[in-house]
């Protein structure tokens, strides 16, 4: 049976549930790549909600029956990675004529891994990036 989900833009009120998903996803799906202390050290800083993505409306969610099962987005800002805790100053906007947009912060519920959620969100990001006149340099 095919598992179904809907993709939508994230809203500020989704932040607590996104944060929970990030923690679960990182601890389970990243465990073969990072040690437990590395993952725990990254949670909240490298792996955390970047509210600028929510404000810019460049962050997407996959939902199944009201539960967030995946998330990811793109950014028109200079920040390369990390949640709010990594910010040290203004997050300046990139110039689409000169800069590439950034693909950012993809996390999937381990129970929903390998269902196509990441690919679906990535395609949404690519479409939005093109609509905002950024080139997809590496695609």
N, CA, C and O atoms as a GROMACS GRO file, in nm:
protein
  556
    1UNK      N    1   0.085  -0.118   0.000
    1UNK     CA    2   0.000   0.000   0.000
    1UNK      C    3   0.090   0.125   0.000
    1UNK      O    4   0.184   0.134   0.078
    2UNK      N    5   0.058   0.218  -0.088
    2UNK     CA    6   0.134   0.342  -0.099
    2UNK      C    7   0.100   0.435   0.017
    2UNK      O    8  -0.017   0.455   0.050
    3UNK      N    9   0.206   0.492   0.077
    3UNK     CA   10   0.185   0.588   0.186
    3UNK      C   11   0.169   0.726   0.125
    3UNK      O   12   0.247   0.765   0.038
    4UNK      N   13   0.070   0.799   0.170
    4UNK     CA   14   0.038   0.929   0.111
    4UNK      C   15   0.068   1.042   0.209
    4UNK      O   16   0.053   1.028   0.330
    5UNK      N   17   0.110   1.152   0.155
    5UNK     CA   18   0.137   1.273   0.233
    5UNK      C   19   0.108   1.394   0.144
    5UNK      O   20   0.101   1.383   0.022
    6UNK      N   21   0.093   1.506   0.208
    6UNK     CA   22   0.074   1.634   0.138
    6UNK      C   23   0.190   1.725   0.174
    6UNK      O   24   0.240   1.722   0.286
    7UNK      N   25   0.233   1.806   0.078
    7UNK     CA   26   0.340   1.903   0.103
    7UNK      C   27   0.279   2.042   0.108
    7UNK      O   28   0.195   2.078   0.025
    8UNK      N   29   0.323   2.120   0.207
    8UNK     CA   30   0.277   2.258   0.221
    8UNK      C   31   0.391   2.343   0.277
    8UNK      O   32   0.490   2.289   0.326
    9UNK      N   33   0.376   2.473   0.269
    9UNK     CA   34   0.472   2.563   0.331
    9UNK      C   35   0.459   2.556   0.483
    9UNK      O   36   0.349   2.547   0.537
   10UNK      N   37   0.573   2.560   0.549
   10UNK     CA   38   0.573   2.561   0.697
   10UNK      C   39   0.531   2.699   0.747
   10UNK      O   40   0.551   2.801   0.682
   11UNK      N   41   0.472   2.697   0.865
   11UNK     CA   42   0.430   2.820   0.934
   11UNK      C   43   0.502   2.829   1.068
   11UNK      O   44   0.551   2.728   1.119
   12UNK      N   45   0.508   2.945   1.122
   12UNK     CA   46   0.577   2.967   1.250
   12UNK      C   47   0.525   2.873   1.358
   12UNK      O   48   0.603   2.823   1.439
   13UNK      N   49   0.396   2.848   1.360
   13UNK     CA   50   0.340   2.762   1.464
   13UNK      C   51   0.381   2.615   1.448
   13UNK      O   52   0.357   2.535   1.539
   14UNK      N   53   0.441   2.580   1.336
   14UNK     CA   54   0.492   2.444   1.314
   14UNK      C   55   0.628   2.422   1.380
   14UNK      O   56   0.672   2.307   1.392
   15UNK      N   57   0.694   2.529   1.423
   15UNK     CA   58   0.833   2.520   1.472
   15UNK      C   59   0.853   2.414   1.582
   15UNK      O   60   0.948   2.338   1.572
   16UNK      N   61   0.768   2.407   1.685
   16UNK     CA   62   0.792   2.304   1.788
   16UNK      C   63   0.787   2.161   1.733
   16UNK      O   64   0.869   2.077   1.772
   17UNK      N   65   0.693   2.133   1.643
   17UNK     CA   66   0.684   1.998   1.586
   17UNK      C   67   0.802   1.971   1.491
   17UNK      O   68   0.850   1.858   1.482
   18UNK      N   69   0.846   2.074   1.420
   18UNK     CA   70   0.965   2.060   1.333
   18UNK      C   71   1.086   2.027   1.419
   18UNK      O   72   1.165   1.939   1.385
   19UNK      N   73   1.101   2.097   1.531
   19UNK     CA   74   1.214   2.073   1.621
   19UNK      C   75   1.214   1.928   1.671
   19UNK      O   76   1.319   1.865   1.679
   20UNK      N   77   1.098   1.878   1.705
   20UNK     CA   78   1.086   1.738   1.749
   20UNK      C   79   1.126   1.643   1.637
   20UNK      O   80   1.200   1.548   1.660
   21UNK      N   81   1.077   1.669   1.516
   21UNK     CA   82   1.112   1.585   1.403
   21UNK      C   83   1.263   1.587   1.377
   21UNK      O   84   1.322   1.483   1.350
   22UNK      N   85   1.324   1.704   1.386
   22UNK     CA   86   1.469   1.715   1.365
   22UNK      C   87   1.543   1.626   1.463
   22UNK      O   88   1.635   1.553   1.424
   23UNK      N   89   1.504   1.630   1.589
   23UNK     CA   90   1.573   1.550   1.691
   23UNK      C   91   1.560   1.400   1.663
   23UNK      O   92   1.657   1.325   1.672
   24UNK      N   93   1.440   1.356   1.630
   24UNK     CA   94   1.416   1.214   1.602
   24UNK      C   95   1.492   1.172   1.476
   24UNK      O   96   1.560   1.070   1.476
   25UNK      N   97   1.481   1.250   1.372
   25UNK     CA   98   1.546   1.218   1.246
   25UNK      C   99   1.698   1.211   1.261
   25UNK      O  100   1.761   1.116   1.214
   26UNK      N  101   1.755   1.310   1.326
   26UNK     CA  102   1.901   1.314   1.343
   26UNK      C  103   1.950   1.195   1.425
   26UNK      O  104   2.048   1.130   1.390
   27UNK      N  105   1.881   1.167   1.535
   27UNK     CA  106   1.926   1.058   1.623
   27UNK      C  107   1.918   0.921   1.556
   27UNK      O  108   2.001   0.835   1.582
   28UNK      N  109   1.819   0.901   1.471
   28UNK     CA  110   1.802   0.770   1.408
   28UNK      C  111   1.872   0.763   1.272
   28UNK      O  112   1.954   0.674   1.249
   29UNK      N  113   1.841   0.856   1.184
   29UNK     CA  114   1.891   0.846   1.046
   29UNK      C  115   2.037   0.889   1.031
   29UNK      O  116   2.102   0.852   0.933
   30UNK      N  117   2.088   0.967   1.124
   30UNK     CA  118   2.228   1.009   1.115
   30UNK      C  119   2.322   0.920   1.197
   30UNK      O  120   2.443   0.940   1.195
   31UNK      N  121   2.266   0.823   1.269
   31UNK     CA  122   2.347   0.743   1.361
   31UNK      C  123   2.454   0.658   1.292
   31UNK      O  124   2.552   0.621   1.356
   32UNK      N  125   2.438   0.628   1.165
   32UNK     CA  126   2.542   0.552   1.096
   32UNK      C  127   2.652   0.643   1.041
   32UNK      O  128   2.755   0.595   0.993
   33UNK      N  129   2.632   0.773   1.050
   33UNK     CA  130   2.731   0.869   0.998
   33UNK      C  131   2.803   0.947   1.108
   33UNK      O  132   2.916   0.990   1.090
   34UNK      N  133   2.737   0.964   1.221
   34UNK     CA  134   2.792   1.043   1.332
   34UNK      C  135   2.780   0.966   1.462
   34UNK      O  136   2.691   0.882   1.478
   35UNK      N  137   2.869   0.994   1.554
   35UNK     CA  138   2.860   0.932   1.686
   35UNK      C  139   2.747   1.000   1.765
   35UNK      O  140   2.702   1.109   1.730
   36UNK      N  141   2.704   0.933   1.869
   36UNK     CA  142   2.598   0.991   1.954
   36UNK      C  143   2.640   1.128   2.010
   36UNK      O  144   2.559   1.220   2.006
   37UNK      N  145   2.762   1.144   2.062
   37UNK     CA  146   2.802   1.278   2.110
   37UNK      C  147   2.804   1.384   2.000
   37UNK      O  148   2.772   1.500   2.025
   38UNK      N  149   2.841   1.345   1.879
   38UNK     CA  150   2.840   1.440   1.768
   38UNK      C  151   2.696   1.485   1.736
   38UNK      O  152   2.671   1.603   1.714
   39UNK      N  153   2.605   1.389   1.733
   39UNK     CA  154   2.465   1.421   1.704
   39UNK      C  155   2.409   1.511   1.814
   39UNK      O  156   2.346   1.613   1.785
   40UNK      N  157   2.431   1.473   1.938
   40UNK     CA  158   2.378   1.553   2.049
   40UNK      C  159   2.437   1.694   2.049
   40UNK      O  160   2.368   1.791   2.081
   41UNK      N  161   2.565   1.705   2.012
   41UNK     CA  162   2.628   1.837   2.003
   41UNK      C  163   2.572   1.922   1.891
   41UNK      O  164   2.569   2.045   1.902
   42UNK      N  165   2.528   1.857   1.783
   42UNK     CA  166   2.474   1.930   1.669
   42UNK      C  167   2.328   1.971   1.688
   42UNK      O  168   2.282   2.068   1.627
   43UNK      N  169   2.254   1.898   1.773
   43UNK     CA  170   2.112   1.930   1.794
   43UNK      C  171   2.099   2.067   1.858
   43UNK      O  172   2.166   2.098   1.957
   44UNK      N  173   2.011   2.148   1.801
   44UNK     CA  174   1.988   2.282   1.854
   44UNK      C  175   2.074   2.388   1.787
   44UNK      O  176   2.039   2.506   1.791
   45UNK      N  177   2.184   2.348   1.727
   45UNK     CA  178   2.267   2.446   1.659
   45UNK      C  179   2.272   2.413   1.511
   45UNK      O  180   2.206   2.478   1.430
   46UNK      N  181   2.350   2.314   1.474
   46UNK     CA  182   2.357   2.273   1.334
   46UNK      C  183   2.225   2.210   1.291
   46UNK      O  184   2.173   2.241   1.184
   47UNK      N  185   2.171   2.122   1.374
   47UNK     CA  186   2.042   2.061   1.348
   47UNK      C  187   1.938   2.131   1.434
   47UNK      O  188   1.916   2.094   1.549
   48UNK      N  189   1.874   2.232   1.378
   48UNK     CA  190   1.772   2.306   1.453
   48UNK      C  191   1.688   2.389   1.358
   48UNK      O  192   1.722   2.405   1.241
   49UNK      N  193   1.580   2.442   1.409
   49UNK     CA  194   1.489   2.524   1.328
   49UNK      C  195   1.554   2.658   1.299
   49UNK      O  196   1.605   2.725   1.389
   50UNK      N  197   1.552   2.697   1.173
   50UNK     CA  198   1.593   2.831   1.131
   50UNK      C  199   1.465   2.907   1.100
   50UNK      O  200   1.403   2.888   0.995
   51UNK      N  201   1.426   2.994   1.192
   51UNK     CA  202   1.299   3.066   1.175
   51UNK      C  203   1.299   3.160   1.055
   51UNK      O  204   1.193   3.200   1.008
   52UNK      N  205   1.418   3.197   1.006
   52UNK     CA  206   1.424   3.282   0.887
   52UNK      C  207   1.364   3.209   0.767
   52UNK      O  208   1.297   3.272   0.684
   53UNK      N  209   1.386   3.078   0.758
   53UNK     CA  210   1.326   3.000   0.649
   53UNK      C  211   1.174   3.002   0.657
   53UNK      O  212   1.105   3.008   0.555
   54UNK      N  213   1.122   2.998   0.779
   54UNK     CA  214   0.977   3.004   0.798
   54UNK      C  215   0.925   3.142   0.758
   54UNK      O  216   0.823   3.152   0.688
   55UNK      N  217   0.993   3.247   0.800
   55UNK     CA  218   0.951   3.385   0.767
   55UNK      C  219   0.958   3.411   0.617
   55UNK      O  220   0.871   3.476   0.560
   56UNK      N  221   1.063   3.359   0.555
   56UNK     CA  222   1.080   3.379   0.411
   56UNK      C  223   0.987   3.293   0.327
   56UNK      O  224   0.977   3.311   0.206
   57UNK      N  225   0.917   3.199   0.392
   57UNK     CA  226   0.826   3.108   0.324
   57UNK      C  227   0.900   3.023   0.220
   57UNK      O  228   0.856   3.007   0.106
   58UNK      N  229   1.015   2.970   0.265
   58UNK     CA  230   1.098   2.885   0.179
   58UNK      C  231   1.120   2.747   0.241
   58UNK      O  232   1.210   2.674   0.201
   59UNK      N  233   1.036   2.712   0.338
   59UNK     CA  234   1.050   2.584   0.407
   59UNK      C  235   0.922   2.505   0.392
   59UNK      O  236   0.812   2.556   0.415
   60UNK      N  237   0.936   2.380   0.352
   60UNK     CA  238   0.821   2.295   0.324
   60UNK      C  239   0.810   2.182   0.426
   60UNK      O  240   0.908   2.138   0.486
   61UNK      N  241   0.687   2.135   0.443
   61UNK     CA  242   0.658   2.021   0.529
   61UNK      C  243   0.583   1.916   0.449
   61UNK      O  244   0.506   1.948   0.358
   62UNK      N  245   0.606   1.791   0.483
   62UNK     CA  246   0.522   1.682   0.434
   62UNK      C  247   0.440   1.637   0.554
   62UNK      O  248   0.493   1.613   0.662
   63UNK      N  249   0.310   1.626   0.533
   63UNK     CA  250   0.219   1.587   0.642
   63UNK      C  251   0.139   1.463   0.602
   63UNK      O  252   0.101   1.445   0.487
   64UNK      N  253   0.116   1.380   0.702
   64UNK     CA  254   0.027   1.266   0.687
   64UNK      C  255  -0.072   1.273   0.802
   64UNK      O  256  -0.035   1.259   0.919
   65UNK      N  257  -0.198   1.293   0.770
   65UNK     CA  258  -0.304   1.303   0.870
   65UNK      C  259  -0.269   1.402   0.981
   65UNK      O  260  -0.289   1.374   1.100
   66UNK      N  261  -0.215   1.518   0.942
   66UNK     CA  262  -0.184   1.624   1.038
   66UNK      C  263  -0.052   1.610   1.109
   66UNK      O  264  -0.014   1.698   1.186
   67UNK      N  265   0.020   1.502   1.086
   67UNK     CA  266   0.151   1.482   1.150
   67UNK      C  267   0.261   1.516   1.049
   67UNK      O  268   0.255   1.473   0.934
   68UNK      N  269   0.361   1.593   1.093
   68UNK     CA  270   0.474   1.626   1.007
   68UNK      C  271   0.564   1.503   0.997
   68UNK      O  272   0.612   1.452   1.098
   69UNK      N  273   0.586   1.457   0.873
   69UNK     CA  274   0.668   1.338   0.851
   69UNK      C  275   0.795   1.371   0.773
   69UNK      O  276   0.878   1.283   0.751
   70UNK      N  277   0.811   1.495   0.734
   70UNK     CA  278   0.933   1.538   0.665
   70UNK      C  279   0.934   1.688   0.650
   70UNK      O  280   0.830   1.753   0.654
   71UNK      N  281   1.054   1.742   0.632
   71UNK     CA  282   1.067   1.886   0.612
   71UNK      C  283   1.196   1.916   0.538
   71UNK      O  284   1.290   1.835   0.538
   72UNK      N  285   1.200   2.029   0.476
   72UNK     CA  286   1.320   2.074   0.406
   72UNK      C  287   1.287   2.200   0.329
   72UNK      O  288   1.170   2.231   0.306
   73UNK      N  289   1.391   2.271   0.289
   73UNK     CA  290   1.363   2.394   0.219
   73UNK      C  291   1.483   2.448   0.144
   73UNK      O  292   1.581   2.379   0.120
   74UNK      N  293   1.470   2.574   0.110
   74UNK     CA  294   1.576   2.644   0.038
   74UNK      C  295   1.588   2.782   0.099
   74UNK      O  296   1.498   2.828   0.170
   75UNK      N  297   1.698   2.847   0.070
   75UNK     CA  298   1.720   2.978   0.128
   75UNK      C  299   1.776   3.074   0.026
   75UNK      O  300   1.858   3.039  -0.058
   76UNK      N  301   1.729   3.197   0.035
   76UNK     CA  302   1.781   3.307  -0.044
   76UNK      C  303   1.875   3.393   0.040
   76UNK      O  304   1.904   3.508   0.007
   77UNK      N  305   1.922   3.334   0.150
   77UNK     CA  306   2.008   3.404   0.246
   77UNK      C  307   2.149   3.348   0.244
   77UNK      O  308   2.173   3.239   0.192
   78UNK      N  309   2.242   3.423   0.301
   78UNK     CA  310   2.384   3.384   0.302
   78UNK      C  311   2.415   3.266   0.394
   78UNK      O  312   2.513   3.196   0.372
   79UNK      N  313   2.333   3.244   0.496
   79UNK     CA  314   2.358   3.134   0.589
   79UNK      C  315   2.358   3.001   0.514
   79UNK      O  316   2.268   2.973   0.435
   80UNK      N  317   2.459   2.921   0.540
   80UNK     CA  318   2.472   2.792   0.472
   80UNK      C  319   2.399   2.679   0.543
   80UNK      O  320   2.345   2.590   0.478
   81UNK      N  321   2.397   2.683   0.676
   81UNK     CA  322   2.338   2.574   0.754
   81UNK      C  323   2.312   2.622   0.895
   81UNK      O  324   2.353   2.732   0.933
   82UNK      N  325   2.242   2.540   0.971
   82UNK     CA  326   2.222   2.564   1.114
   82UNK      C  327   2.090   2.629   1.147
   82UNK      O  328   2.024   2.692   1.064
   83UNK      N  329   2.053   2.611   1.273
   83UNK     CA  330   1.932   2.672   1.325
   83UNK      C  331   1.961   2.812   1.377
   83UNK      O  332   2.068   2.868   1.354
   84UNK      N  333   1.864   2.867   1.446
   84UNK     CA  334   1.877   3.003   1.499
   84UNK      C  335   1.998   3.020   1.589
   84UNK      O  336   2.057   3.128   1.593
   85UNK      N  337   2.036   2.918   1.661
   85UNK     CA  338   2.149   2.928   1.755
   85UNK      C  339   2.281   2.956   1.684
   85UNK      O  340   2.375   3.005   1.748
   86UNK      N  341   2.290   2.928   1.555
   86UNK     CA  342   2.413   2.950   1.480
   86UNK      C  343   2.426   3.093   1.429
   86UNK      O  344   2.533   3.133   1.383
   87UNK      N  345   2.319   3.171   1.436
   87UNK     CA  346   2.318   3.305   1.378
   87UNK      C  347   2.402   3.400   1.462
   87UNK      O  348   2.394   3.402   1.585
   88UNK      N  349   2.483   3.479   1.394
   88UNK     CA  350   2.568   3.576   1.464
   88UNK      C  351   2.540   3.719   1.421
   88UNK      O  352   2.591   3.813   1.482
   89UNK      N  353   2.461   3.738   1.319
   89UNK     CA  354   2.431   3.873   1.272
   89UNK      C  355   2.321   3.869   1.168
   89UNK      O  356   2.242   3.775   1.162
   90UNK      N  357   2.316   3.972   1.088
   90UNK     CA  358   2.216   3.981   0.982
   90UNK      C  359   2.233   3.866   0.883
   90UNK      O  360   2.345   3.829   0.848
   91UNK      N  361   2.124   3.813   0.840
   91UNK     CA  362   2.124   3.706   0.742
   91UNK      C  363   2.092   3.771   0.607
   91UNK      O  364   1.976   3.776   0.566
   92UNK      N  365   2.195   3.820   0.540
   92UNK     CA  366   2.174   3.901   0.419
   92UNK      C  367   2.119   3.816   0.305
   92UNK      O  368   2.144   3.696   0.295
   93UNK      N  369   2.042   3.884   0.219
   93UNK     CA  370   1.986   3.816   0.103
   93UNK      C  371   2.092   3.801  -0.006
   93UNK      O  372   2.177   3.888  -0.025
   94UNK      N  373   2.084   3.690  -0.075
   94UNK     CA  374   2.173   3.662  -0.187
   94UNK      C  375   2.124   3.734  -0.312
   94UNK      O  376   2.006   3.768  -0.322
   95UNK      N  377   2.214   3.756  -0.406
   95UNK     CA  378   2.180   3.816  -0.534
   95UNK      C  379   2.163   3.705  -0.636
   95UNK      O  380   2.260   3.636  -0.668
   96UNK      N  381   2.042   3.685  -0.687
   96UNK     CA  382   2.019   3.574  -0.780
   96UNK      C  383   2.104   3.581  -0.907
   96UNK      O  384   2.127   3.480  -0.973
   97UNK      N  385   2.150   3.701  -0.942
   97UNK     CA  386   2.234   3.714  -1.061
   97UNK      C  387   2.376   3.665  -1.036
   97UNK      O  388   2.448   3.631  -1.130
   98UNK      N  389   2.415   3.661  -0.910
   98UNK     CA  390   2.553   3.627  -0.876
   98UNK      C  391   2.564   3.502  -0.788
   98UNK      O  392   2.664   3.429  -0.797
   99UNK      N  393   2.466   3.477  -0.706
   99UNK     CA  394   2.473   3.372  -0.604
   99UNK      C  395   2.376   3.258  -0.633
   99UNK      O  396   2.277   3.275  -0.703
  100UNK      N  397   2.408   3.143  -0.579
  100UNK     CA  398   2.317   3.028  -0.584
  100UNK      C  399   2.232   3.026  -0.457
  100UNK      O  400   2.280   3.058  -0.349
  101UNK      N  401   2.108   2.988  -0.473
  101UNK     CA  402   2.025   2.964  -0.355
  101UNK      C  403   2.078   2.840  -0.285
  101UNK      O  404   2.151   2.760  -0.344
  102UNK      N  405   2.040   2.824  -0.157
  102UNK     CA  406   2.088   2.711  -0.079
  102UNK      C  407   1.975   2.614  -0.049
  102UNK      O  408   1.864   2.654  -0.012
  103UNK      N  409   2.003   2.485  -0.064
  103UNK     CA  410   1.910   2.381  -0.020
  103UNK      C  411   1.942   2.358   0.127
  103UNK      O  412   2.058   2.342   0.163
  104UNK      N  413   1.838   2.357   0.213
  104UNK     CA  414   1.863   2.359   0.357
  104UNK      C  415   1.773   2.263   0.434
  104UNK      O  416   1.658   2.240   0.398
  105UNK      N  417   1.829   2.209   0.540
  105UNK     CA  418   1.757   2.150   0.653
  105UNK      C  419   1.652   2.046   0.617
  105UNK      O  420   1.533   2.065   0.645
  106UNK      N  421   1.695   1.938   0.556
  106UNK     CA  422   1.604   1.828   0.524
  106UNK      C  423   1.609   1.724   0.635
  106UNK      O  424   1.717   1.677   0.674
  107UNK      N  425   1.493   1.689   0.686
  107UNK     CA  426   1.480   1.588   0.791
  107UNK      C  427   1.354   1.507   0.764
  107UNK      O  428   1.249   1.562   0.730
  108UNK      N  429   1.366   1.378   0.780
  108UNK     CA  430   1.254   1.286   0.754
  108UNK      C  431   1.229   1.201   0.877
  108UNK      O  432   1.324   1.157   0.942
  109UNK      N  433   1.104   1.177   0.909
  109UNK     CA  434   1.068   1.084   1.016
  109UNK      C  435   1.122   0.946   0.976
  109UNK      O  436   1.095   0.900   0.865
  110UNK      N  437   1.197   0.881   1.064
  110UNK     CA  438   1.254   0.750   1.029
  110UNK      C  439   1.151   0.648   0.980
  110UNK      O  440   1.182   0.563   0.896
  111UNK      N  441   1.028   0.656   1.031
  111UNK     CA  442   0.923   0.565   0.986
  111UNK      C  443   0.879   0.594   0.843
  111UNK      O  444   0.810   0.513   0.781
  112UNK      N  445   0.919   0.710   0.790
  112UNK     CA  446   0.880   0.752   0.656
  112UNK      C  447   1.000   0.762   0.561
  112UNK      O  448   0.987   0.812   0.450
  113UNK      N  449   1.115   0.715   0.604
  113UNK     CA  450   1.234   0.718   0.518
  113UNK      C  451   1.212   0.631   0.394
  113UNK      O  452   1.142   0.530   0.400
  114UNK      N  453   1.270   0.672   0.286
  114UNK     CA  454   1.266   0.598   0.158
  114UNK      C  455   1.125   0.589   0.099
  114UNK      O  456   1.092   0.494   0.029
  115UNK      N  457   1.043   0.691   0.127
  115UNK     CA  458   0.909   0.696   0.069
  115UNK      C  459   0.897   0.805  -0.038
  115UNK      O  460   0.790   0.824  -0.095
  116UNK      N  461   1.007   0.877  -0.065
  116UNK     CA  462   1.005   0.982  -0.167
  116UNK      C  463   0.976   1.121  -0.115
  116UNK      O  464   0.963   1.215  -0.193
  117UNK      N  465   0.967   1.136   0.016
  117UNK     CA  466   0.936   1.267   0.074
  117UNK      C  467   1.046   1.368   0.044
  117UNK      O  468   1.018   1.479  -0.001
  118UNK      N  469   1.170   1.331   0.069
  118UNK     CA  470   1.282   1.423   0.043
  118UNK      C  471   1.287   1.465  -0.102
  118UNK      O  472   1.305   1.583  -0.132
  119UNK      N  473   1.271   1.370  -0.193
  119UNK     CA  474   1.273   1.400  -0.336
  119UNK      C  475   1.159   1.495  -0.373
  119UNK      O  476   1.179   1.588  -0.451
  120UNK      N  477   1.042   1.472  -0.318
  120UNK     CA  478   0.927   1.556  -0.348
  120UNK      C  479   0.950   1.699  -0.298
  120UNK      O  480   0.922   1.795  -0.369
  121UNK      N  481   1.000   1.712  -0.177
  121UNK     CA  482   1.028   1.846  -0.123
  121UNK      C  483   1.139   1.913  -0.204
  121UNK      O  484   1.131   2.033  -0.232
  122UNK      N  485   1.242   1.839  -0.242
  122UNK     CA  486   1.350   1.895  -0.322
  122UNK      C  487   1.297   1.950  -0.454
  122UNK      O  488   1.338   2.058  -0.496
  123UNK      N  489   1.208   1.879  -0.519
  123UNK     CA  490   1.149   1.927  -0.644
  123UNK      C  491   1.071   2.056  -0.622
  123UNK      O  492   1.076   2.147  -0.706
  124UNK      N  493   1.000   2.066  -0.509
  124UNK     CA  494   0.929   2.189  -0.475
  124UNK      C  495   1.028   2.305  -0.458
  124UNK      O  496   1.004   2.416  -0.505
  125UNK      N  497   1.139   2.275  -0.390
  125UNK     CA  498   1.243   2.376  -0.369
  125UNK      C  499   1.301   2.423  -0.502
  125UNK      O  500   1.315   2.543  -0.524
  126UNK      N  501   1.334   2.329  -0.589
  126UNK     CA  502   1.391   2.364  -0.719
  126UNK      C  503   1.297   2.453  -0.799
  126UNK      O  504   1.341   2.549  -0.863
  127UNK      N  505   1.170   2.422  -0.796
  127UNK     CA  506   1.071   2.503  -0.868
  127UNK      C  507   1.067   2.645  -0.809
  127UNK      O  508   1.066   2.743  -0.884
  128UNK      N  509   1.064   2.655  -0.678
  128UNK     CA  510   1.061   2.786  -0.612
  128UNK      C  511   1.188   2.866  -0.640
  128UNK      O  512   1.182   2.987  -0.661
  129UNK      N  513   1.302   2.798  -0.641
  129UNK     CA  514   1.429   2.865  -0.669
  129UNK      C  515   1.427   2.925  -0.809
  129UNK      O  516   1.469   3.039  -0.829
  130UNK      N  517   1.378   2.850  -0.905
  130UNK     CA  518   1.368   2.901  -1.042
  130UNK      C  519   1.272   3.020  -1.048
  130UNK      O  520   1.301   3.119  -1.116
  131UNK      N  521   1.159   3.011  -0.978
  131UNK     CA  522   1.062   3.121  -0.979
  131UNK      C  523   1.121   3.249  -0.920
  131UNK      O  524   1.078   3.359  -0.955
  132UNK      N  525   1.218   3.234  -0.831
  132UNK     CA  526   1.283   3.351  -0.771
  132UNK      C  527   1.409   3.391  -0.848
  132UNK      O  528   1.491   3.469  -0.799
  133UNK      N  529   1.423   3.337  -0.969
  133UNK     CA  530   1.529   3.375  -1.065
  133UNK      C  531   1.670   3.333  -1.023
  133UNK      O  532   1.767   3.388  -1.074
  134UNK      N  533   1.682   3.237  -0.933
  134UNK     CA  534   1.813   3.183  -0.900
  134UNK      C  535   1.844   3.072  -1.000
  134UNK      O  536   1.756   2.998  -1.042
  135UNK      N  537   1.971   3.062  -1.037
  135UNK     CA  538   2.015   2.952  -1.122
  135UNK      C  539   2.036   2.828  -1.035
  135UNK      O  540   2.073   2.838  -0.919
  136UNK      N  541   2.011   2.714  -1.094
  136UNK     CA  542   2.040   2.586  -1.026
  136UNK      C  543   2.174   2.538  -1.079
  136UNK      O  544   2.180   2.455  -1.170
  137UNK      N  545   2.281   2.592  -1.023
  137UNK     CA  546   2.416   2.571  -1.077
  137UNK      C  547   2.458   2.426  -1.081
  137UNK      O  548   2.522   2.384  -1.177
  138UNK      N  549   2.424   2.350  -0.981
  138UNK     CA  550   2.476   2.214  -0.971
  138UNK      C  551   2.373   2.107  -1.010
  138UNK      O  552   2.394   1.989  -0.982
  139UNK      N  553   2.267   2.146  -1.072
  139UNK     CA  554   2.164   2.047  -1.106
  139UNK      C  555   2.159   2.021  -1.254
  139UNK      O  556   2.078   1.940  -1.300
   0.00000   0.00000   0.00000
